[in-house]
Amino acid sequence: MTLVDALPLTPVGGPSLPQERRLVTAIPGPKSQELSRRKNEAVSAGVGVTLPAYIVAAGGGVLVDVDGNSLIDLGSGIAVTGIGNSAPEVVAAVAAQLAQFTHTCFTVTPYDSYIEVAEMLNRLTPGDHAKRSALFNSGAEAVENAVKIARHYTGKQAVVAFDHAYHGRTTLTMGLTAKNQPYKNGFGPFAAEIYRAPMSYPYRDAGLDGPGAARRAISQIEKQIGADNLAALIIEPIQGEGGFIVPAPGFLPTLVDWCRANEVVFIADEVQTGFARTGDMFASDHEGIVPDLMVMAKGIAGGLPLSAVTGRAEIMDAPQVGGIGGTYGGNPLACAAALATMHSYETEDLALRAREIGAILTGRLNAIRAVDKRVGDVRGRGAMIAVELVDPVTGDPDAALTGRVVAAAHAQGVVLLTCGTYGNVIRFLPPLSIPDDLLVEGLQVLGAVLAAA
Ligand code: PLZ
C-alpha cells in the first residue's frame, strides 16, 4: 500500500469542515491552555504567539482548535493560505509527490517540477521580457538572494529600503526592516550598506502626491548615497507589516523610472501582496510597473514553505555557477504544492474573488468609519485591507485601543492580526476560500467589539 492509498478518505481539514463560528469553551480553552504551559516549558520565549488557540484542522474560512472551537480565519496564517487550508488540489498534488520522492536537492540531482514552477513564475510575473527564476524556502531567504543577485549584476553594494518596510528577520533582512521592536532590538550589528528612504504614506503625508513623494525619496538617495553606489532599491508595492500602506499613485512608477535611468535594480517584495491577494496576480500589476526582480513567498504554495526570485534574465544569470542555492530550495513537495496552487489562482480567477472580498471589507469598514471617528483610515486592495485606529481629536495612533479590540475579537472566535509601525492597524487577510456569510459575521464581531471598546 502506498502512502496515497493510506490517506483518509474523508479529509479532516480542508473545505469539508463546517463553515461556522462555534465557541464551546472560552478562548483559549483548557486544552489550549495546557499546550501553552508546555510551550512555555519547551519553546524559546522569543517565539511569540498572537492567539494561543492550538489548531487541529483548518479549511475554507475556519480554524478548528483542540478544544473544539471553530474560529473565523481573517489572517490566512499571514497571507499564506490564499487558496484555503488543505485545499484538495494541493493535498492531492503533495500526496502524489510524497509517494514518489521527498528530496534529492535540486542542485545535486534535479527534477522537472522545479523547472515547471520557474516557467510558471516567469509567465505570471509582470513584463514579457526574458526571465529566470530561483527557488528558496522563506521570504527572507528570497529577499537575501535578490540582493545578492543585484549586487553581483551591478557590481555595486548599497541597498535602499523604505520607512515602515518589512523584509524579514535574518541579518541582512533585519537591516532592511524598519521597525525596531520586536524585530531588531538587541539583535545587531546589522549588515552594512543599507540605507532608508521616506515612503509615500497618503494618510499621514498631508497632500504629498505620489511623484512628489518619489522625488523626495530620490533626492535623499542622490544626496546621501549616490546612484553610482546603489545596487538595488527594494520596496513592498503595498507595505504589509508596516501598516498596509498603499503608496500614492505615481510613487512606484517614478521610482522604477529613476532606477532604470540610473542602473539600479528595482526589487519588488511581493511576499505578502503576491498571488491574487490584492485583486490582481501581483500588486505591481495595479500601476503596471515591471520590477527588475520580484520576490515571492507566502501565497505561492498553499501553505508549504517555498519562495522565489524571478527577474530579468541578464540580472538573474549574473552570479557564477553555484553562487545561488541551498539544500531545500524548491523542495519537490513544495513545488508540487506551488504548481497546484498557482493553477488554481489562474483557473478559478481568485483575483476576482479577492476583489469581491475587498468590496465586502471596504463597504462594511467604511460604514463603521462613517460613524466612528476612531477609525482614521480604511485602505488596501482586494483581500488585503486594513483600518488605522487613531485618537479622534489629535489623529495620534491608538495602539492601546487596537490591542483591546483585537483581544476582544479573539475571545469571540475571530482571528484578527494587527500591523503598523505604531501598532494601531488592524489588517484583514482572509483566505480567498472564505464564504461571504462567514466574512460578514467576522466583520459584525469586529464592529461590536470596537463599539464596546
Ligand atoms: N517580505 C513583505 O511580509 C513576512 C512576518 C511575520 P518570511 N511577513 C510576515 C513575522 O512576524 O515573522 C515577509 C513579508 C514581506 C518578507 C517577509 C519575510 O518572509 O517567509 O517570514 O521569511
Residues whose N, C-alpha, C, O or C-beta is under 5 A from the ligand:
A	BS01	PLZ	I78 S138 G139 A140 E141 Y166 H167 G168 E236 G240 D269 V271 Q272 A297
